[in-house]
Amino acid sequence: MRQQPEIVIPSSVDMPKAHPIAASNGVQIYTLPTPDFEVVRFSFVFRAGTSVQHKPFAASAAANMLGEGSNRLTAQQIAEQLDFYGSYFDVNIDRDYVYISFCSLRKFFMPTLEVAREIILNPAFPEHEFGVYCSKRKQNLAIERKKVDVQSRELFASALFGAEHPYGISSPEACYDELTREDLIDVYHKLYTATNCFVVCSGQLDDEVMGHIRAMAEALPEGKSVDITLPQTTTTHQMRRDIDTALQSSVRVGRLLFPRNHPDFVGMQVVAAVLGGYFGSRLMQNLREEHGYTYGVMAAMVNFDKEGYLAIATQVAREVREEVLTEIYYEIERLRNELIPEDELQMVKNVMIGEILRILDGPFGIADVTIENIMCGMNNSATEHSVEQIIAITAEQVRDLAAKYLRREDLVEVVVG
């Protein structure tokens, strides 16, 4: 008879430490050498997200147009040169940061670096490409905003933080008509500076590679530190938007909590996982398996630089949205008042630690976690400590955290559809 292999969950995770190097202009360069991998990835991270922009869409447009041409290369030449060497670069932007990552085989590092220098140090923001970009983005955003899940996501952010808060604002797509190339140049000169940047490198990092990356970082102008003071949040606890033509409703429930460096953040990650963090979670069993209301539901803690929140999200048929809300609140109250069975809690721990191990399986995942830790003002021992907290949490602590932070009167409810 075949026997299923025993599941072995480690009692700890050994997270590689990032070694910092200070460039002459103050840029901190963190290295995660993995000599066995014949690749190099280096990520320049700038405090240049939408929360620090001076005009709607300026931050995202500046970030996304970095690769659309430099003083020496056109957008087509940039793409062709990267493709020729099998290299790539990727730009991601969130409310707080812009991440610009380059990856290549070690033997093609130099030609990849040449393109990286053009993208980060010499972007031209060509007028024609800028016009095409704004036109496409405006059209795509208008199309996306017809979807109930997009509307509910934006409305939920507004309900949590306030419609004018940098974390809650959703600018109309018409703002693209007012955006100018000079706005992007202004964002670039103010935010893409040494004072506003750190670099994380992983892979086959020999002296030649690090010397060139350091020289590139040192070519950034010093600039001024960017640390804005966010306004007070203004939370609205219930928002609804009826759309007569919509067949489905997007439902979101949650509340404003705290950023990742709060001592209860990891515990609330466990609470979120119990509710909707994996396929066998309570909300999935209730809403999908038992009632057939939805294909899927999720619950998670979301972390920004200065804030954090818990969100439960699902999409259901319009006629059952009230029943869905009733079941969501039922599962929350059950978690607030009853101890979670030990076998269920152990399953949640296994899933969470397994996901951490999956992310850390390779130099790129380790680099991504390192970037997140640095942004939160922590080092990589924070990941090890998170695993320890997950392993050590008890059923009583889960119940107490849910009772403390998930009171019905504190929750925000948004329904669109």
Secondary structure by P-SEA (a helix, b strand, c coil): cccccbbbbbcccbbbbbbbbbcccbbbbbbbccccccbbbbbbbcccccccccccaaaaaaaaacccccccccaaaaaaaaaaaccbbbbbbcccbbbbbbbbcccaaaaaaaaaaaacccccccaaaaaaaaaaaaaaaaaaaccaaaaaaaaaaaaaccccccccccccccccccccaaaaaaaaacccccccbbbbbbccccaaaaaaaaaaaaaccbbbbbbbbbcbbbbbcbbbbbbccccbbbbbbbbbbbcccccaaaaaaaaaaaaccccccccccccccccccccbbbbbbbbcccccbbbbbbcccccaaaaaaaaaaaaaaaaacccccaaaaaaaaaaaaaaaaaaaccaaaaaaaaaaaaaaccccaaaaaaaaaaaaccaaaaaaaaacccccccbbbbbcc
